[in-house]
């Protein structure tokens, strides 16, 4: 039995394989027949389609041409720009082949027989109008040739006496003080002077002047600040060099006479050391009228040996860090100076300039066991200012800035062989609320300093400026 069982099993397997082979063969034949049937059906349908559709070559040929458009044939939309005057309009033109284009156009300009088309953007023209209005001394909104010359000076493009006859003739002015220049006439003069066709290198680019007027408009925001000027005295490489401040040709102190705040809540930053420079200029608190001078040590003019400033550096007026008061945050007394300010904007501010800023934070530096607050601020005319209100915004829009500032302040004296500076708050910068509180405390300390010294109170009728 042991040998018979396998034989029987093999026979059954062979029978099953034969039966399986027959099934596969039948299935293959059926599949092939189905494929043939489908192909025949598709061929039949294609034949019907060809028989029922006329030959494409017999179809009529239709040519569609785009609508004719003459060169310069634009759809125009004209909108009055009342803020720029009764003669100003925004003309927007567009067609299917060009993007929309908007230009400011002045019509019926005195002395011109055609429209005045301005190449600058409407925003740039609005900034120019803001400057124009700030310089007007009457409600007539008219300037003199002398005022226009002042605009050029403020923009860093001074005109000399030889240019005056041409200006008088252009504006049909009887003399330098004749109030005959309207805003549209000023724009006509400006456009003629900065004709782009005579400027192949783009020196007088739109963006360049847009930014200049933006800065000037910010400076002129407060009438009192707009009247302040500064003037250098002496050789800049000598220890006698000074920058003096004036209001309507009368000397004033940048520390005591310039107000801390403006009517819009902004603060006035006095720049001592421009960014990307290293000469240690400072307000001379021990000299009459407190001009700006370069600090001297051991008879040598001081410079920062660690490297150029990463920021505009200066002070807030009408503040004082009292050396008799020990700060709770640092455990050290004040350094006997106006409070220091670091302005973080993109522009370099010249020594002696006054800029409206907003406070965004503070670094509590300890220098030679004295509290030396560093207020962090940004100019209101800076492009990033609308987005930066506090320290968190500063870190978001200028990543790494506070860390780099803290490192610079910690290390800069090591280049002179001294130790590193220390910091309060565990070395962490603090936000706008803390910074504003500290500034106001130093402002109160400054008031007390004047009271104790018997000096007249600033911000009263006894001073040149009013807060």
Secondary structure, DSSP 4 states (H G I P E B T S, - for coil): -HHHHHHHHHHHHHHHHHHHHHHHHHHHHHHHHHHHHHHHHHHHHHHHHHHHS--GGGSPP---PPPP--TT--EEEEEE-GGG-TTEEEEEEEETTEEEEEEEEE-S-TT-SS-EEE-S-HHHHHHHHHHHHHH--STT--B-HHHHHHHHHHTT----GGGHHHHHHHHT-SSTT---B-HHHHHHHHHHHT-GGG-TT-TT-HHHHHHHHHHHHHHTTSHHHHTEEEEEES-TTSTT-EEEEEETTEEE-TTTTS-SB-TTS-EEEEEEE-TT--B-EEE-TTSGGG-EEE-EETTEE-B-SS-S-SSEEEEESS----TTSB-TTTSSEE-SSPPEEEE--SSPPPTT-EEEEEEEEEEEEEETTEEEEEEEEEETTSTTGGG-SSHHHHHHHSTTHHHHHHHHHHHGGGGGTPPPPEESGGG--EEHHHHHHHHHHHHHHHHHHHHHHTPPPTTSTTSS---
